[in-house]
Amino acid sequence: MRVYDLAIIGGGINGCGIARDAVGRGLSVALCDQGDLGGATSSASTKLVHGGLRYLEFYEFRLVREALVEREVLLRSAPHIIWPLRFVLPHHRGLRPWPVIRLGLFFYDHLGGRRLLPPTRSLDLTRDAAGKKLKRIYRRAFEYSDCWVEDARLVVLTARDAADRGADIRTRTRCVAARRTNGEWRLTLEDQRSKARFDMAARCLVNAGGPWASQVIAEIAGLNLPARVRLVKGSHIVVDRVFDHDRAYIFQNSDGRVCFAIPYERDFTLIGTTDEDFEGDPANASISKEETDYLLGAVSEYLEEPLTHDMIRWTYAGVRPLYDDGASKAQEATRDYVLALDAPSGAAPLLSVFGGKITTHRRLAEQALEQLGSTFPHMRTPWTKAATLPGGDISVTSFEAWADNVANQYRFLHPALVQRLCRAYGTRVQILLSGVSSPRDLGRDFGAGLSEREVDYLIANEWAETAEDILWRRTKLGLRLTSEQTASLDEHIRGRQEARLAMASGGRPS
């Protein structure tokens, strides 16, 4: 039985980030997740890499500064899946006086040492296109910078980089038990497809179970340790495109909460999020009627023409495992992370991760490994700050210039398809399209430009196993495929899986 340095439970952004950093420092790493990578909280975010402007209200200056610094680190590391986004903040009498807000935005601009993103500016909504769909009472606004991120792809590419460096990534593999034995952790894992069980050993266990972190401690590891986790559900809706430009909005609601309205997948607008304390199985989280009404109403409060239920094209919800700091309201609970190390003398350590944001996952991973320095004194120094993620090594000055060059190489393909592939895969689009000299070489089209070539690439390289993995996490083409097309995709994937099983057992694929 192989003994790894690090065994990680949880394939969300924090678990994958720790795996990537650790294997790059020379540690042997195994990671397991009971489902798909990023299949829970990490793919149910508002899809922003941001400093957290509203966290300034709660005086979380350290968190905001760290997030602002990390915002530009991540932008440099993956310019294909992370890009600048301008946010419009309309001002009205219910907010603080506009000079106070402008001062706060000045602070936001400079707290993290902004280098790549443009600064805040004031807008006259009576003249600017950003005011066109808003009620006429909104005349003044501020526009500031943050970034968009394809959250589920960030998780997968982080795991891909970890695997390329030697990490053992096992999806659909549940850890059913973990016990300390002779200075090691002995883990029993169960393959969720075959239900076969096998054992693994590690010198250290990392609990990155997200909303299941408490269960990992109590039920899997059998330990009686404090696990101050506050489960907060955040829900989103996707509606038909509301605005005719590429800027986002941050709306301040009468209850003191904020709501984002963000350009999404060219033809849609993403609206979120809610903050509700949650009880139950996080895997079953879904948006409620009250949340749907709240989001529609919060944005409609600003619009000349209100949003209606029949404009909704998709909804999703996720449970955030926030650190329980005793805040009275869910929206006031800290978004900072806490790393809890349990390392009794002579026993293998357990490091548990509570809280955290997509934006600060890289720094969280660095700090996690700093806490394990005495366990692994010979591991190499931090390295991820200047490293790119798979596909992010774009050599020209802008993503757009690089994508235009790729489009020129594949003029026989529709420009919109090439643009989408460049956004999703970055420089690895050349691997996906290797040998393609005509549209026929892409194979079957399942709809919306999703080809057999792309599906097979995702199965072979990105741990995709179901239509849901592909349509809602590796891509967002689920917004465009019909139920018949989805069923056809499912049939294709099952056929590929049966062929692989037949080959593995010594038979022939049918």
C-alpha positions in Angstrom: 0.0 0.0 0.0 1.5 3.3 -1.1 2.0 6.0 1.6 1.4 9.5 0.4 2.7 12.6 2.1 -0.7 14.3 1.9 -4.2 12.8 1.5 -6.9 15.5 0.7 -10.6 15.0 1.1 -12.5 17.4 -1.1 -12.1 18.4 -4.8 -13.4 21.9 -4.6 -11.2 24.9 -5.2 -9.5 24.7 -1.7 -8.6 21.0 -1.9 -7.4 21.3 -5.5 -5.4 24.4 -4.7 -3.6 22.7 -1.8 -3.0 19.6 -3.9 -1.4 21.7 -6.7 0.8 23.7 -4.3 1.9 20.7 -2.3 2.9 18.5 -5.3 4.8 21.4 -6.8 6.8 21.6 -3.5 7.9 18.0 -3.9 5.2 16.2 -1.7 3.3 13.1 -2.9 -0.4 13.9 -3.0 -3.6 12.0 -3.3 -7.0 13.8 -3.5 -10.5 12.3 -3.5 -13.9 13.7 -3.9 -17.2 11.8 -3.6 -18.5 13.5 -6.8 -17.2 15.6 -9.6 -14.5 18.2 -9.2 -16.1 21.5 -8.1 -19.4 19.7 -8.0 -20.8 21.6 -5.0 -19.9 25.0 -3.6 -17.1 25.9 -6.0 -19.3 25.8 -9.1 -22.2 27.6 -7.4 -20.5 31.0 -6.9 -21.3 34.4 -8.4 -18.3 33.7 -10.6 -16.2 36.6 -9.5 -12.6 37.1 -8.6 -13.0 40.2 -6.5 -11.7 42.0 -3.4 -15.2 42.1 -1.8 -16.2 45.7 -1.8 -19.0 45.2 0.7 -16.6 43.5 3.2 -15.2 47.0 3.9 -18.4 47.7 5.7 -17.5 45.0 8.2 -13.9 46.2 8.6 -12.4 43.1 7.1 -9.5 45.1 5.7 -7.0 42.2 5.8 -9.3 40.0 3.8 -10.0 42.7 1.3 -6.4 43.5 0.8 -5.4 39.9 0.4 -8.2 39.3 -2.1 -7.3 42.4 -4.1 -3.7 41.3 -4.4 -4.8 37.8 -5.4 -7.2 39.2 -7.9 -4.3 40.3 -10.1 -2.3 37.2 -9.4 -5.1 35.0 -10.7 -5.8 37.2 -13.6 -2.2 36.8 -14.8 -2.3 33.0 -14.2 -5.4 32.2 -16.3 -6.3 35.1 -18.7 -8.5 32.7 -20.7 -11.0 31.9 -17.9 -10.5 35.1 -15.8 -10.9 38.6 -17.3 -11.6 42.2 -16.2 -15.1 43.2 -15.6 -16.4 46.7 -14.9 -19.1 47.2 -12.2 -21.7 50.0 -12.2 -22.9 51.1 -8.7 -25.9 53.4 -9.1 -26.2 56.0 -6.3 -29.5 57.0 -4.6 -30.6 58.7 -1.5 -30.8 55.4 0.5 -27.0 55.0 0.2 -24.2 56.9 2.0 -23.5 60.3 0.6 -21.7 60.0 -2.8 -18.4 61.5 -1.6 -18.2 58.8 1.1 -18.8 56.1 -1.4 -16.2 57.6 -3.8 -13.7 57.6 -0.9 -14.4 54.0 -0.2 -13.9 53.1 -3.9 -10.6 55.1 -3.9 -9.6 52.9 -0.9 -10.7 49.8 -2.8 -8.6 50.9 -5.8 -5.4 51.3 -3.8 -5.6 48.9 -0.9 -4.3 45.9 -2.9 -1.8 47.7 -5.2 -3.8 47.6 -8.4 -1.6 47.3 -11.5 -3.6 45.6 -14.3 -7.2 46.9 -13.9 -8.5 50.4 -14.6 -9.5 52.7 -11.7 -12.9 53.9 -10.5 -14.7 56.6 -12.4 -17.9 58.5 -12.0 -20.8 58.1 -14.5 -23.6 60.4 -15.6 -26.4 57.9 -16.1 -28.5 60.4 -18.1 -25.8 60.2 -20.8 -24.0 56.9 -20.3 -25.3 53.7 -21.8 -25.3 52.1 -18.4 -28.3 54.2 -17.4 -30.4 53.3 -20.4 -32.5 50.5 -18.8 -32.5 52.0 -15.3 -35.3 54.1 -13.8 -34.8 57.8 -14.4 -34.4 58.6 -10.7 -30.9 57.1 -11.0 -28.7 59.9 -12.4 -25.3 59.3 -10.8 -23.2 56.1 -10.6 -19.6 54.9 -10.0 -17.8 52.3 -12.1 -15.0 50.2 -10.7 -13.1 47.0 -11.6 -13.1 43.4 -10.5 -12.8 40.2 -12.5 -15.0 37.4 -13.9 -14.0 33.8 -13.5 -15.3 30.5 -14.9 -15.4 29.0 -11.4 -15.8 25.3 -12.2 -13.1 25.5 -14.9 -10.7 27.1 -12.4 -11.2 24.1 -10.2 -10.6 21.6 -13.0 -7.6 23.4 -14.3 -6.1 23.6 -10.9 -6.6 19.8 -10.5 -5.2 19.3 -14.0 -2.0 21.2 -13.1 -1.7 19.1 -9.9 -2.1 15.9 -11.8 0.4 16.9 -14.5 2.9 17.4 -11.7 2.2 14.0 -10.2 -0.8 14.3 -7.9 -3.3 11.4 -7.8 -6.7 12.9 -8.4 -9.6 10.5 -7.8 -13.2 11.7 -8.5 -16.3 9.8 -7.6 -14.3 8.3 -4.8 -15.6 8.7 -1.2 -13.5 8.5 1.9 -15.6 6.3 4.2 -13.2 6.1 7.1 -9.9 7.6 8.3 -8.0 6.5 11.4 -4.6 7.3 12.9 -2.4 4.3 13.0 1.3 4.1 13.8 2.0 7.8 12.9 0.0 7.6 9.7 -3.6 8.0 8.5 -5.2 4.9 7.1 -8.0 5.7 4.8 -10.7 3.5 3.4 -12.0 4.8 0.0 -15.0 3.7 -2.0 -15.4 4.0 -5.7 -18.9 5.5 -6.2 -19.3 3.8 -9.6 -18.3 0.2 -8.7 -18.7 0.4 -4.9 -15.4 -1.3 -4.6 -13.3 -0.4 -1.5 -9.6 0.0 -1.2 -7.1 1.4 1.3 -4.6 4.3 1.3 -2.2 5.7 3.8 -0.8 9.2 4.3 1.4 11.1 6.6 -1.0 14.0 6.9 -4.8 14.3 6.2 -6.3 17.6 4.8 -10.0 18.1 5.4 -11.2 20.3 2.5 -14.7 18.9 2.6 -16.3 22.3 2.3 -19.9 22.0 3.6 -19.1 18.5 4.7 -16.1 19.5 6.7 -17.8 18.8 10.0 -18.8 15.3 8.9 -15.3 14.5 7.8 -14.1 15.3 11.4 -16.8 13.6 13.3 -18.0 10.7 11.1 -15.1 9.8 8.9 -12.1 10.6 11.2 -14.1 9.8 14.4 -12.7 12.8 16.2 -14.4 15.0 18.8 -13.0 18.4 17.6 -14.6 21.8 17.4 -15.9 22.5 13.9 -17.3 26.0 13.8 -19.0 25.8 10.4 -21.9 28.0 9.4 -23.7 26.7 6.3 -25.1 29.6 4.2 -27.0 29.0 1.0 -26.5 31.3 -1.9 -28.8 31.1 -4.9 -28.7 32.6 -8.4 -31.0 33.0 -11.4 -30.1 33.3 -15.0 -32.5 35.4 -17.2 -32.6 36.6 -20.7 -30.1 39.3 -21.4 -31.1 42.6 -19.7 -28.5 45.1 -20.8 -27.0 45.9 -24.2 -23.4 46.4 -23.0 -20.7 44.3 -21.3 -20.7 45.9 -17.9 -22.1 44.4 -14.6 -24.1 46.1 -11.9 -24.0 46.0 -8.1 -27.3 47.0 -6.7 -27.7 48.0 -3.0 -31.0 46.7 -1.7 -33.3 48.3 0.9 -32.4 45.5 3.4 -28.7 46.4 3.2 -27.7 43.5 1.0 -26.2 43.8 -2.5 -27.3 42.0 -5.6 -25.2 41.6 -8.8 -26.5 41.6 -12.4 -23.7 40.3 -14.6 -23.4 39.6 -18.4 -23.5 35.8 -18.8 -22.7 33.6 -21.8 -23.5 36.3 -24.4 -27.3 36.0 -24.3 -28.1 36.0 -20.6 -27.7 37.9 -17.3 -26.7 36.3 -14.1 -28.4 37.6 -10.9 -27.3 36.8 -7.4 -26.8 36.1 -4.6 -28.9 35.4 -1.6 -27.6 34.6 1.9 -29.7 32.2 4.0 -28.7 29.9 6.8 -29.0 26.3 5.7 -29.8 23.0 7.3 -29.8 19.6 5.6 -27.7 17.8 3.0 -25.8 20.4 1.0 -26.1 18.2 -2.1 -29.8 18.9 -2.1 -29.6 22.7 -2.0 -31.9 24.5 -4.4 -33.4 27.9 -4.8 -36.6 28.6 -3.0 -39.6 30.5 -4.4 -38.9 33.3 -1.8 -35.3 33.6 -3.0 -36.4 33.7 -6.6 -38.9 36.5 -5.9 -36.3 38.3 -3.9 -33.7 38.3 -6.7 -36.3 39.4 -9.3 -37.6 42.1 -7.0 -34.1 43.4 -6.0 -33.0 44.0 -9.6 -36.5 45.2 -10.8 -36.3 47.9 -8.1 -33.7 49.6 -10.4 -35.2 48.9 -13.8 -37.7 50.7 -15.9 -39.2 47.4 -17.0 -39.3 44.8 -14.2 -38.0 41.2 -14.6 -40.6 38.4 -14.7 -40.5 34.8 -13.9 -40.9 33.8 -17.5 -37.5 35.3 -18.2 -35.7 32.8 -16.0 -33.7 30.2 -18.0 -31.7 28.5 -15.2 -31.3 28.6 -11.4 -28.6 27.2 -9.2 -27.8 27.2 -5.5 -24.8 26.2 -3.4 -24.0 26.0 0.3 -21.0 28.0 1.5 -19.2 26.5 4.5 -18.4 29.8 6.3 -16.5 30.0 9.5 -19.0 30.6 12.3 -17.9 33.9 13.9 -21.1 34.4 15.7 -22.5 37.0 13.3 -26.2 37.5 13.8 -27.0 37.6 10.0 -25.8 35.2 7.4 -24.7 38.0 5.1 -22.5 39.4 7.9 -20.7 36.2 8.6 -17.0 36.5 7.7 -15.8 35.2 4.3 -12.3 34.8 5.7 -10.8 31.4 6.1 -9.6 29.5 9.2 -7.1 26.6 9.1 -7.4 24.3 12.2 -4.4 22.0 12.8 -4.9 19.0 15.1 -1.4 17.4 15.6 -1.1 15.5 18.9 2.4 14.4 19.8 3.4 11.4 17.8 0.2 11.3 15.8 -0.3 12.1 12.1 -1.7 15.7 11.7 -5.2 16.7 10.5 -5.6 20.1 8.9 -9.1 21.3 8.4 -10.2 24.2 6.2 -13.1 26.3 7.2 -14.5 29.2 5.0 -12.6 30.8 2.2 -13.3 32.4 -1.1 -12.4 31.4 -4.7 -10.3 34.6 -4.9 -8.1 33.7 -2.0 -7.7 29.9 -2.6 -4.1 30.2 -3.8 -3.0 32.1 -0.7 -5.0 29.7 1.5 -3.1 26.8 0.0 0.2 28.6 0.8 -0.8 29.1 4.4 -2.0 25.5 4.8 1.4 24.2 3.7 3.1 26.7 6.0 1.2 25.1 8.9 2.6 21.7 7.8 6.2 22.9 7.7 7.3 21.0 10.7 5.7 17.8 9.3 7.4 18.2 5.9 10.6 20.3 6.7 12.2 19.4 3.3 9.4 20.6 1.1 10.3 23.3 -1.5 9.4 27.0 -1.2 6.2 28.6 -2.4 6.0 28.7 -6.2 2.4 29.3 -7.4 2.4 33.1 -7.4 4.2 33.5 -10.7 2.9 30.3 -12.3 0.2 29.9 -14.9 -2.6 27.4 -15.0 -3.0 25.0 -17.9 -3.8 27.0 -21.0 -2.8 30.3 -19.3 0.6 30.7 -20.9 -0.6 33.2 -23.5 2.5 35.0 -24.8 1.0 38.0 -26.6 -0.1 41.2 -24.9 -3.9 40.4 -24.7 -6.2 37.4 -24.8 -8.1 39.0 -27.7 -5.0 39.3 -29.9 -4.0 35.7 -29.2 -7.5 34.4 -29.9 -7.5 36.3 -33.2 -4.3 34.5 -34.2 -5.9 31.1 -33.3 -9.0 32.0 -35.3 -6.8 32.7 -38.4 -5.3 29.2 -38.1 -8.8 27.6 -38.1 -10.7 29.8 -40.6 -12.7 26.8 -41.6 -14.4 26.7 -38.2 -17.1 29.2 -37.1 -15.4 32.2 -35.4 -17.8 32.0 -32.4 -16.8 28.3 -31.9 -13.1 29.1 -32.0 -13.6 32.0 -29.5 -15.5 29.8 -27.1 -12.8 27.1 -27.3 -10.0 29.7 -26.8 -11.8 31.0 -23.7 -12.3 27.5 -22.2 -9.0 25.9 -23.0 -6.5 28.7 -23.6 -3.3 27.5 -25.3 -4.4 23.9 -24.8 -6.9 24.5 -27.6 -4.1 23.4 -29.9 -4.1 20.0 -28.2 -7.9 19.7 -28.6 -7.8 20.8 -32.3 -4.6 18.8 -33.1 -5.0 17.3 -36.6 -8.2 19.1 -37.3 -8.3 20.4 -40.9 -12.0 20.6 -41.6 -15.2 20.7 -39.5 -15.7 17.0 -40.3 -12.6 16.2 -38.2 -14.5 17.4 -35.1 -16.9 14.5 -35.4 -20.5 14.6 -34.3 -22.1 17.9 -33.2 -24.3 17.4 -30.1 -25.6 20.9 -30.4 -24.4 24.5 -29.9 -21.0 23.6 -31.3 -20.3 20.9 -28.7 -18.4 18.3 -30.8 -17.5 14.7 -30.3 -13.8 15.9 -30.4 -14.4 18.3 -27.4 -16.4 15.7 -25.4 -13.7 13.1 -25.8 -11.1 15.6 -24.8 -13.0 16.4 -21.6 -13.4 12.7 -20.8 -9.7 12.0 -21.4 -8.2 15.1 -19.8 -10.7 16.7 -17.4 -12.4 13.9 -15.5 -15.8 14.5 -17.1 -18.0 11.4 -16.8 -21.6 12.6 -17.3 -23.5 15.0 -19.5 -24.0 17.2 -16.4 -20.2 17.5 -15.9 -19.8 18.7 -19.4 -22.9 20.9 -19.9 -22.9 22.7 -16.5 -19.3 22.6 -15.2 -16.8 22.1 -18.0 -19.0 24.4 -20.2 -22.3 26.1 -19.7 -23.8 24.7 -22.9 -26.7 23.2 -20.9 -28.3 26.6 -21.4 -28.5 25.9 -25.2 -29.0 22.1 -25.7 -32.4 20.6 -25.9 -33.4 17.6 -23.7 -33.1 15.4 -26.8 -29.5 16.6 -27.5 -28.6 16.1 -23.8 -29.9 12.5 -24.0 -27.8 11.9 -27.1 -24.7 13.2 -25.3 -25.4 10.9 -22.4 -25.7 8.0 -24.7 -22.4 8.8 -26.3 -20.6 9.1 -23.0 -22.0 5.8 -21.8 -20.8 4.2 -25.0 -17.3 5.5 -24.4 -17.3 4.3 -20.8 -18.5 0.8 -21.8 -15.7 0.7 -24.5 -13.1 1.6 -21.9 -14.3 -1.0 -19.5 -14.3 -3.7 -22.2 -10.8 -2.8 -23.1 -9.6 -2.8 -19.5 -11.1 -6.3 -19.0 -9.4 -7.7 -22.0 -12.5 -7.7 -24.3 -13.3 -5.7 -27.4 -15.4 -2.6 -27.5 -18.8 -3.1 -29.1 
